[in-house]
Amino acid sequence: QVQLAESGGGLVQAGDSLRLSCSASGRALSGHLMGWFRQAPGKERECVAAITWSGGNTYQADSMKGRFTISRDTAKNTVYLQMNSLKPEDTAVYYCAAVRVYRPGYERVAREYDYWGQGTQVTVSS
C-alpha cells in the first residue's frame, strides 16, 4: 500500500505560481510511476504530468508543457508539481497518484493508477 497526501493548493490570482507537494508513505516507491492529475467540475480527470520514481523520466501532454513541471525528491519521498503563469481554467482539484505496474504508453491514463491522494483545491481568480 502507498499513502499519498497532497498539499500546497489555495486561491491565487491569474499569472501567479504555485507548487504542490505530494508526500508518499507506506511501501518503497522504487519502480513506481507517480502522476499529478486534475479534475474540474463537470470535466474528466486529466493528467498534468507523470514521472518515474527511479529514473525520473517524465510524461506530459503537449498542452501541459511549458507551465507545469513535475519533479521528485527521493530522499523526502515527495513529488512536486510546479505551476507557473496560472490561468482561471487551471482551477481544479489536483490529485497525486501512484502505480507500481503499468502499461508503457499509458502513463497519462488515470485508470492505470492504483493509489490516490485526497486532492488539493487550486482556484485561480481572474
C-alpha positions as CSV (number, residue, x, y, z in Angstrom):
1,Q,0.0,0.0,0.0
2,V,1.0,3.5,-0.7
3,Q,-0.5,6.5,1.1
4,L,-0.4,9.9,-0.7
5,A,-1.1,13.3,0.8
6,E,-1.2,16.4,-1.3
7,S,-0.6,20.0,0.0
8,G,0.1,23.4,-1.4
9,G,-3.2,24.3,-3.0
10,G,-5.0,27.5,-2.5
11,L,-6.5,30.6,-4.0
12,V,-4.2,32.6,-6.3
13,Q,-4.6,35.2,-9.0
14,A,-4.0,34.7,-12.7
15,G,-0.3,34.8,-13.5
16,D,0.8,33.6,-10.1
17,S,2.8,30.5,-9.4
18,L,2.1,27.6,-7.0
19,R,4.0,24.5,-6.0
20,L,2.1,21.4,-5.0
21,S,3.6,18.7,-2.9
22,C,2.7,15.0,-2.6
23,S,4.1,13.2,0.4
24,A,4.2,9.4,0.0
25,S,4.4,6.8,2.7
26,G,4.0,3.1,3.0
27,R,5.8,0.7,0.7
28,A,9.0,1.7,-1.0
29,L,8.4,3.7,-4.2
30,S,11.2,2.2,-6.2
31,G,9.8,1.3,-9.6
32,H,6.7,3.3,-9.2
33,L,5.2,5.7,-11.6
34,M,3.9,8.9,-9.9
35,G,1.4,11.2,-11.5
36,W,-0.4,14.5,-11.0
37,F,-4.0,14.7,-12.3
38,R,-6.6,17.4,-12.1
39,Q,-10.4,17.4,-12.3
40,A,-12.5,20.5,-12.7
41,P,-16.3,20.4,-12.0
42,G,-18.1,18.6,-14.8
43,K,-14.9,17.5,-16.5
44,E,-13.0,14.3,-16.7
45,R,-9.9,13.8,-14.7
46,E,-6.8,14.6,-16.8
47,C,-3.1,14.1,-16.4
48,V,-1.0,17.1,-15.8
49,A,2.3,15.2,-15.7
50,A,3.8,11.9,-14.6
51,I,7.3,10.8,-13.5
52,T,9.1,7.5,-12.8
53,W,10.3,7.4,-9.3
54,S,13.6,5.6,-10.1
55,G,14.7,7.2,-13.3
56,G,12.9,10.5,-13.2
57,N,11.5,10.1,-16.7
58,T,8.6,12.4,-17.3
59,Y,5.4,12.2,-19.3
60,Q,3.3,15.1,-20.3
61,A,0.8,16.1,-23.0
62,D,1.9,18.9,-25.2
63,S,-0.9,21.1,-23.8
64,M,0.6,20.8,-20.3
65,K,4.2,21.5,-21.2
66,G,5.7,24.9,-20.5
67,R,3.8,25.9,-17.4
68,F,3.7,22.7,-15.4
69,T,6.8,20.9,-14.2
70,I,6.9,17.6,-12.3
71,S,9.8,16.6,-10.1
72,R,10.6,14.3,-7.2
73,D,12.8,14.2,-4.2
74,T,13.6,10.6,-3.4
75,A,15.2,11.5,-0.1
76,K,12.0,13.2,1.1
77,N,9.6,10.7,-0.6
78,T,7.9,13.7,-2.2
79,V,6.7,14.5,-5.7
80,Y,6.2,18.2,-6.7
81,L,4.2,20.0,-9.3
82,Q,5.4,23.5,-10.1
83,M,2.7,25.5,-11.8
84,N,3.6,28.9,-13.3
85,S,1.5,31.6,-15.1
86,L,-1.7,30.1,-13.7
87,K,-4.9,30.8,-15.5
88,P,-8.5,30.6,-14.4
89,E,-9.0,27.5,-16.4
90,D,-6.4,25.8,-14.3
91,T,-8.9,25.8,-11.4
92,A,-9.5,22.2,-10.3
93,V,-8.8,19.7,-7.6
94,Y,-5.3,18.4,-8.1
95,Y,-4.6,14.8,-7.2
96,C,-1.4,12.8,-6.7
97,A,-1.4,9.2,-7.8
98,A,0.9,6.2,-7.9
99,V,1.1,2.8,-9.6
100,R,3.7,0.0,-9.5
101,V,2.8,-2.0,-12.5
102,Y,1.6,-0.1,-15.6
103,R,1.5,-0.4,-19.3
104,P,4.1,1.5,-21.3
105,G,2.3,4.2,-23.2
106,Y,-0.4,4.6,-20.7
107,E,1.5,6.7,-18.2
108,R,-1.1,9.6,-18.5
109,V,-4.2,7.4,-18.2
110,A,-5.9,7.8,-14.8
111,R,-7.3,4.2,-14.7
112,E,-3.8,2.8,-14.7
113,Y,-3.1,4.2,-11.3
114,D,-3.8,2.2,-8.1
115,Y,-3.2,4.8,-5.3
116,W,-4.7,8.2,-5.0
117,G,-4.5,11.1,-2.6
118,Q,-7.5,13.1,-1.3
119,G,-6.7,16.0,-3.6
120,T,-6.0,19.7,-3.0
121,Q,-8.1,22.5,-4.4
122,V,-6.4,25.1,-6.7
123,T,-8.5,28.1,-7.5
124,V,-7.2,30.8,-9.9
125,S,-9.1,34.1,-9.9
126,S,-9.1,36.4,-13.0
